[in-house]
Amino acid sequence: MYKRSAEGWLKHIDFILWDVLILQAAFVLGYMIRHGWGLWPYLRSDYKSLAIVLVAVDILVAVVFNTMHNVMKRGYLKELSATFKHVVLVLAIMSFYLFSTQAGDIYSRITIYLTAAFHFTLGYIIRILWKPLIRKISKGKNKNTMILVADESAVEKIVRRASEFDGFEYAGLVLSNRNATGATVCGIKVVADLVNAADYICRKWVDEVFVYPEHLTDLKTTSYEAVEDFIDDTYGTKDPGKMEKPADQSDVAKLIEQCREMAIPVHIRLPISSVGGKSFIEKVGGYNVLTMTANFASPFQMVLKRVVDILGGLVGSFFALILIAVIGPKIKKESPGPILFKQTRIGKNGKEFTFYKIRSMYLDAETRKKELMAQNRVSDGMMFKLDFDPRIIGNKIVDGKQVTGIGEKIRSTSLDEFPQFFNVLKGDMSLVGTRPPTVDEWEKYKYHHRARLATKPGLTGMWQVSGRSEITDFEEVVKLDTEYINNWSIGLDIRILLKTVKAVLKKDGAM
């Protein structure tokens, strides 16, 4: 799932909130200097109302006049000027409000002017102090991995224009004009040529792809038709196989289509200002680009999903610890070894992580998997499932009859899944998503299979609640997972969670 960047004033909500707090502090200081130290303005109904209006006016100025625009790029003098303009606008609108409501005689002018003076001084100081802290946080923050596709002559300009606050880092380069795999250009390693780029992207941790056209012509309009014509004229993406264009442009068109198939967000730099929709315009590395993605979520939606994950993860982890304490000794008795099973799985966009489960199989389960591959119910081998798995603790055949043990019991009730709540708390997984493949499964993926990795893996998902044990066709799994990604919403997550509870209570076996 592509997280769309915050735009406009939302990008700098932290600075706006700081300014609101500083304005209130300035208001208190101005009031105390005028009326006496220790006196609290909020105890008077008239000044309490004024404080509320100040908050509304301050936010209004920041949003309407976008006074925080490029705040992280402003130097000391520019910041001083921007802070002064912000304070003057707040004071002017506040004065107009008092004049219009004929409430000017109620309030002390000295208090209002002192408030403006402190607002300017403290506001400037907090902005100057807050910026280095944001830079420090940004350096330690996990950023999206971006593959850059561009002509070698443009790479230096592109890298120079990128900002440390863009939320991504160039993890690899594909040159559109020549094959230079293994070389380094402007500090970025050339990871593949155009022909092999899709294979590289399919097998590696790649979050996004940025395509920079070598030749640009200004668009006269900003309609979707104009954008589509621009893309087609530049790369011939409508029918790359019939292009009468240079081979490198044809290969770029093919790569764009392959990325779409893999549900990898593709940004294509455009010489225009604004367009909306699922294919939308945003800034990447300082350039206006067209972003094409299977689906996207707003910052608010992603925060809400993460909050739900944390709350669910805390509750689930608590029960996981209880289960480990109760079931653990029984598992160790029948199969000496660790209680928790740890395995490397593939997460969002190819990121590896350590996956946790309560161990329900013997320690040699992975070794015996190769021996039992012929009995796999999933015919294409993209996943592994047996009707009766002898690797599960307690499973054995006695006098020709299948006997199950504790391993089968905790699997049929999904109790072995509870430690995955630890993964949810860590942020590697979500409550709802797609099931994370193993490394050997991932290595077999075709381009459209890779679309399953466009969102965080989940404890449950669309295909699990659509007949988890019955589905043995991996293509059907991919279809359901892709449907989930394309139609994702918080409401859909809630419906899947409710269906999961119902499925677990009915003891529908997990895949």
C-alpha positions in Angstrom: 0.0 0.0 0.0 1.5 3.3 -1.1 1.4 6.0 1.6 0.7 9.3 -0.1 2.8 12.2 1.2 1.2 14.9 3.3 0.7 18.1 1.3 0.3 21.8 2.0 0.0 22.7 5.7 -0.3 19.1 6.8 3.4 18.6 6.0 4.3 21.0 8.8 1.6 20.2 11.4 4.3 20.0 14.0 5.4 23.6 13.5 1.7 24.7 13.5 1.1 23.0 16.8 4.2 24.5 18.3 3.1 27.9 17.1 -0.3 27.5 18.8 1.4 26.6 22.1 3.8 29.5 21.8 1.0 31.9 21.1 -0.8 30.8 24.2 2.4 31.1 26.3 2.8 34.6 24.8 -0.8 35.4 25.7 -0.3 34.4 29.3 3.0 36.3 29.6 1.4 39.5 28.1 -1.6 39.2 30.4 0.6 38.8 33.6 2.9 41.7 32.7 -0.2 43.9 32.2 -2.4 42.7 35.0 0.0 41.2 37.6 2.2 38.1 38.0 0.3 35.1 39.1 -2.9 36.1 37.6 -4.3 33.6 35.1 -6.2 34.9 32.0 -8.2 31.7 31.6 -10.0 32.4 34.9 -11.8 35.4 33.2 -14.5 34.4 30.7 -13.7 37.3 28.4 -10.0 36.5 28.1 -10.7 32.8 27.9 -12.8 33.5 24.8 -10.0 35.6 23.4 -7.6 32.7 23.9 -9.8 30.4 21.9 -10.1 33.0 19.1 -6.3 33.3 19.1 -6.0 29.5 18.5 -8.5 29.6 15.6 -6.8 32.7 14.0 -3.3 31.2 14.3 -4.4 28.0 12.6 -6.3 29.9 10.0 -3.2 32.0 9.1 -1.0 28.9 8.8 -3.5 27.0 6.6 -4.9 29.8 4.4 -1.7 31.7 3.9 0.6 28.6 4.1 3.1 30.4 6.2 5.0 27.2 7.0 5.7 26.5 3.4 9.4 25.4 3.0 10.0 26.0 6.7 12.8 23.4 6.8 14.6 25.0 3.9 14.5 28.6 5.3 17.7 30.1 6.7 17.9 32.4 9.8 17.0 35.6 8.0 14.3 34.1 5.9 12.8 32.5 9.0 12.9 35.8 10.8 11.0 37.4 8.0 8.5 34.6 7.7 7.9 34.6 11.5 7.3 38.3 11.4 4.8 38.0 8.5 3.0 35.3 10.4 2.7 37.3 13.6 1.6 40.5 11.7 -1.2 38.5 9.9 -2.4 37.0 13.2 -2.4 40.5 14.8 -4.2 42.1 11.8 -6.9 39.4 11.7 -7.3 39.6 15.4 -7.7 43.4 15.3 -10.2 43.1 12.5 -12.2 40.6 14.6 -12.2 42.8 17.7 -13.3 45.8 15.5 -16.1 43.9 13.8 -17.5 42.5 17.1 -17.0 45.9 18.8 -15.1 44.1 21.6 -12.0 46.1 21.4 -12.7 48.1 24.5 -13.0 45.0 26.6 -9.4 43.9 26.2 -6.2 45.7 27.1 -4.3 46.8 24.1 -1.0 46.5 26.0 -1.8 42.8 26.6 -2.5 42.2 22.9 0.7 44.0 21.7 2.8 42.2 24.3 1.3 38.9 23.1 2.3 39.7 19.6 5.9 40.7 20.7 6.3 37.5 22.7 4.7 35.4 19.9 7.3 36.8 17.4 10.3 36.3 19.8 9.4 32.9 21.2 8.0 31.6 17.8 11.3 32.4 16.1 13.3 30.8 18.8 11.3 27.5 18.8 11.4 27.2 15.0 15.2 27.6 15.0 15.6 25.0 17.8 13.0 22.6 16.4 14.6 22.3 12.9 17.9 20.6 14.0 15.9 18.1 16.1 13.7 17.3 13.1 16.8 16.8 10.9 18.3 14.5 13.5 15.1 12.4 13.7 14.9 12.3 9.9 18.4 10.9 9.6 17.6 8.0 11.9 14.2 7.4 10.4 13.6 4.4 8.0 13.1 5.7 4.5 11.6 4.2 1.5 14.0 2.6 -1.0 13.8 4.2 -4.4 15.2 2.9 -7.7 16.0 5.8 -10.1 15.6 5.3 -13.8 17.3 8.1 -15.7 19.8 9.1 -18.4 23.3 9.3 -17.0 23.6 13.0 -17.8 20.7 13.8 -15.6 21.7 11.8 -12.5 23.8 14.5 -10.8 21.1 17.1 -11.2 18.4 14.7 -9.8 20.5 13.7 -6.8 21.5 17.3 -6.0 17.9 18.4 -6.0 16.7 15.7 -3.6 16.2 16.7 0.0 16.9 14.7 3.2 13.2 15.2 4.1 11.8 13.6 1.0 11.1 10.4 2.9 13.1 8.1 0.6 16.7 7.3 -0.4 18.0 6.3 -3.8 18.9 2.6 -3.2 19.8 1.8 -6.8 20.2 3.3 -10.3 19.1 2.0 -13.7 20.6 4.0 -16.6 18.3 4.5 -19.6 21.1 5.3 -22.0 23.6 2.5 -21.4 24.3 -0.7 -19.5 26.7 0.1 -16.6 25.6 -2.6 -14.1 28.0 -2.6 -11.1 29.3 0.9 -11.7 28.6 3.9 -9.3 27.2 7.2 -10.5 27.0 10.1 -8.1 27.3 7.8 -5.2 24.4 5.5 -6.4 25.2 1.9 -7.5 23.9 0.9 -10.9 22.0 -2.2 -10.0 20.7 -3.4 -13.4 20.2 -2.4 -17.0 16.7 -1.7 -18.4 16.3 -5.3 -19.7 16.9 -6.9 -16.3 15.6 -4.1 -14.0 12.2 -5.7 -13.5 13.8 -9.0 -12.3 16.0 -7.0 -9.9 13.0 -5.1 -8.5 11.0 -8.3 -8.2 13.7 -10.0 -6.0 14.9 -7.1 -3.9 13.5 -4.7 -1.3 12.2 -1.9 -3.5 9.5 0.5 -2.3 9.2 2.9 -5.3 10.6 3.6 -8.7 11.3 7.1 -10.1 11.4 7.5 -13.8 13.0 10.7 -15.1 12.4 11.3 -18.9 15.4 12.5 -20.8 13.4 15.0 -23.0 10.5 17.0 -21.6 8.0 19.3 -23.4 5.7 21.6 -21.5 2.1 20.5 -21.2 -0.5 23.1 -22.1 -3.2 21.6 -19.9 -3.2 19.6 -16.7 -6.0 17.2 -17.7 -5.6 13.4 -17.4 -5.8 13.2 -21.1 -2.8 15.5 -21.5 -0.9 13.5 -18.9 -1.6 10.2 -20.7 -0.6 11.7 -24.0 2.6 13.0 -22.5 3.5 9.5 -21.1 2.6 7.8 -24.4 4.5 10.3 -26.5 7.6 10.0 -24.2 7.6 6.2 -23.7 4.7 4.7 -25.7 3.2 3.0 -22.7 -0.1 2.4 -24.4 1.5 -0.2 -26.6 5.2 -0.4 -26.0 5.5 -3.4 -28.3 4.5 -1.3 -31.4 6.7 1.7 -30.6 8.7 3.2 -33.4 11.1 4.7 -30.9 14.6 4.2 -29.7 15.2 0.8 -27.9 16.0 2.5 -24.6 12.6 4.3 -24.5 10.8 1.1 -25.4 12.6 -0.7 -22.6 11.5 2.1 -20.1 7.9 1.7 -21.3 8.1 -2.0 -20.7 9.7 -1.5 -17.2 6.8 0.9 -16.3 4.3 -1.7 -17.2 6.2 -4.4 -15.3 6.2 -2.2 -12.2 2.5 -1.7 -12.5 2.0 -5.5 -12.7 4.1 -5.9 -9.5 2.1 -3.0 -7.8 5.3 -1.1 -7.3 4.5 2.7 -7.2 6.0 4.4 -10.2 6.8 8.1 -10.2 7.2 9.7 -13.7 8.5 13.3 -13.7 6.1 15.7 -15.4 6.5 19.3 -16.5 3.1 20.3 -14.9 1.8 21.6 -11.7 -1.3 19.7 -10.5 -3.6 16.8 -11.3 -5.7 14.6 -8.9 -7.0 11.0 -8.7 -5.5 7.6 -8.0 -2.8 8.5 -10.5 -1.8 11.8 -8.9 0.8 14.5 -9.0 3.2 15.0 -6.2 6.7 16.1 -5.5 9.5 13.5 -5.5 13.1 14.7 -5.1 12.0 18.3 -5.9 10.3 17.3 -9.2 6.6 17.2 -10.1 5.9 13.6 -11.0 2.9 11.4 -11.9 2.6 8.6 -9.4 0.8 5.5 -10.5 0.0 3.0 -7.8 -2.5 0.1 -7.2 -3.9 2.1 -4.3 -2.8 4.7 -1.7 -3.6 5.7 1.8 -3.5 9.2 3.3 -1.2 9.9 6.3 -4.2 9.9 8.6 -5.4 6.5 7.3 -1.9 5.0 7.9 -1.7 6.5 11.4 -5.2 5.2 12.2 -4.2 1.7 10.9 -1.0 1.8 12.9 -2.9 2.8 16.1 -5.3 -0.1 15.6 -2.3 -2.4 15.1 -0.6 -1.2 18.3 -3.7 -1.6 20.4 -4.4 -5.0 18.9 -0.7 -5.9 19.2 -0.6 -5.1 22.9 -3.7 -7.2 23.7 -2.6 -10.1 21.5 1.0 -10.0 22.9 -0.4 -10.3 26.4 -2.4 -13.5 25.5 0.6 -14.7 23.5 2.8 -14.6 26.7 0.1 -16.5 28.6 -0.1 -19.2 25.9 3.7 -19.6 25.8 3.7 -20.1 29.5 0.9 -22.7 29.4 1.7 -24.5 26.1 5.5 -24.2 26.1 6.2 -26.9 28.7 4.0 -29.4 26.8 5.8 -28.7 23.5 9.2 -29.1 25.1 8.1 -32.3 26.6 7.1 -33.9 23.3 9.8 -32.2 21.2 12.8 -30.8 23.1 13.9 -27.4 21.7 12.8 -23.8 21.6 9.2 -22.9 22.2 9.1 -20.1 19.6 9.7 -20.9 15.9 11.6 -18.1 14.1 11.8 -17.8 10.4 12.9 -15.2 7.8 9.9 -14.1 5.9 9.4 -11.4 3.2 7.5 -8.3 4.2 6.3 -5.2 2.5 8.0 -4.5 -0.8 10.5 -7.3 -0.2 11.8 -6.3 3.2 13.0 -9.3 5.2 12.0 -9.7 8.8 12.0 -12.4 11.6 8.6 -14.1 11.8 7.4 -15.6 15.1 5.1 -18.6 15.8 4.6 -21.0 18.7 6.5 -24.1 17.5 4.1 -26.8 16.4 6.6 -28.8 14.3 9.6 -31.0 15.0 13.0 -29.3 14.7 13.8 -31.0 11.4 10.6 -29.8 9.7 12.4 -27.6 7.2 14.7 -30.4 6.2 11.8 -32.9 5.7 9.9 -30.4 3.7 11.9 -31.3 0.5 11.1 -35.0 1.0 7.4 -34.3 1.3 7.1 -31.8 -1.6 5.5 -34.4 -3.9 2.5 -34.5 -1.5 2.0 -30.7 -1.6 -1.7 -29.8 -2.1 -0.6 -26.5 -3.8 0.3 -28.0 -7.2 2.5 -25.1 -8.5 4.6 -25.2 -5.3 4.2 -21.5 -4.6 3.0 -22.5 -1.1 3.2 -25.7 1.0 0.3 -27.6 2.5 -0.3 -31.3 3.3 -3.5 -33.1 4.1 -1.6 -34.9 6.9 1.7 -33.4 7.9 4.0 -35.8 9.8 6.3 -33.0 10.7 3.8 -31.6 13.2 4.5 -32.5 16.8 2.4 -35.5 17.8 1.3 -36.5 14.3 2.0 -40.1 13.5 0.5 -43.1 11.8 -0.4 -46.0 14.1 -1.8 -49.2 12.6 -2.6 -47.4 9.4 -4.6 -44.7 11.2 -3.6 -41.0 11.4 -3.0 -39.9 15.0 -2.7 -36.2 15.9 -1.1 -34.5 18.9 -0.6 -31.1 20.5 0.9 -29.6 17.4 -2.2 -30.2 15.4 -4.4 -28.9 18.2 -2.7 -25.5 18.4 -2.6 -25.2 14.7 -6.3 -26.0 14.2 -7.2 -23.4 16.8 -4.7 -20.9 15.4 -3.0 -20.6 18.8 0.4 -21.0 17.2 -0.2 -17.7 15.4 -0.4 -15.5 18.6 3.4 -14.6 18.7 2.9 -12.8 15.4 1.3 -10.1 17.6 5.0 -9.4 18.5 5.6 -8.7 14.8 2.6 -6.4 14.7 4.0 -4.4 17.6 7.4 -4.2 16.0 5.8 -2.9 12.8 6.9 -5.7 10.5 3.3 -6.9 10.2 -0.3 -5.6 10.5 -3.4 -7.2 11.9 -4.8 -7.4 8.4 -2.8 -7.8 5.2 -1.4 -10.5 3.1 0.4 -13.6 4.4 4.2 -13.2 4.2 5.9 -15.7 1.9 9.1 -17.6 2.8 12.3 -16.8 1.0 12.1 -19.9 -1.2 8.5 -19.1 -2.2 9.4 -15.5 -3.0 12.2 -16.6 -5.2 9.6 -18.3 -7.5 7.4 -15.2 -7.8 6.4 -13.9 -11.2 5.7 -10.2 -11.6 2.0 -10.3 -10.7 2.7 -12.4 -7.6 4.9 -9.6 -6.4 1.8 -7.4 -6.1 1.0 -9.3 -2.8 4.0 -7.5 -1.2 2.5 -4.0 -1.9 1.2 -3.8 1.7 2.4 -5.0 5.1 1.8 -8.7 5.7 -1.0 -9.5 8.2 -2.1 -12.0 10.7 -5.2 -12.4 8.6 -6.4 -11.2 5.2 -8.9 -11.6 2.4 -8.0 -15.1 1.3 -7.9 -16.4 4.9 -11.5 -15.5 5.5 -12.6 -16.7 2.0 -12.1 -20.4 2.8 -8.6 -20.7 4.2 -8.2 -24.5 4.1 -10.1 -25.0 0.9 -8.0 -22.7 -1.3 -5.1 -24.6 -2.8 -4.6 -22.5 -6.0 -2.0 -19.9 -5.4 -3.3 -17.8 -8.3 -6.6 -17.6 -6.4 -4.7 -16.4 -3.3 -3.0 -13.7 -5.4 -6.3 -12.7 -6.9 -7.9 -12.2 -3.4 -4.8 -10.4 -2.0 -4.7 -8.1 -5.0 -8.4 -7.4 -4.5 -7.7 -6.5 -0.9 -5.0 -4.1 -1.8 -7.0 -2.4 -4.6 -10.0 -1.9 -2.4 -8.4 -1.3 1.0 -10.1 0.8 3.6 -10.2 0.8 7.4 -13.8 -0.5 7.1 -12.6 -3.5 5.0 -10.0 -4.3 7.7 -12.7 -4.3 10.4 -14.9 -6.6 8.3 -12.0 -9.0 7.8 -11.1 -9.0 11.5 -14.7 -9.9 12.4 -14.8 -12.7 9.8 -11.5 -14.0 11.2 -12.8 -14.2 14.7 -15.8 -16.2 13.3 -13.5 -18.5 11.3 -11.3 -19.2 14.3 -14.2 -20.0 16.5 -15.5 -22.4 13.9 -11.9 -23.9 13.8 -11.4 -23.4 10.1 -7.7 -24.4 9.7 -5.1 -21.8 8.7 -3.2 -22.3 5.5 
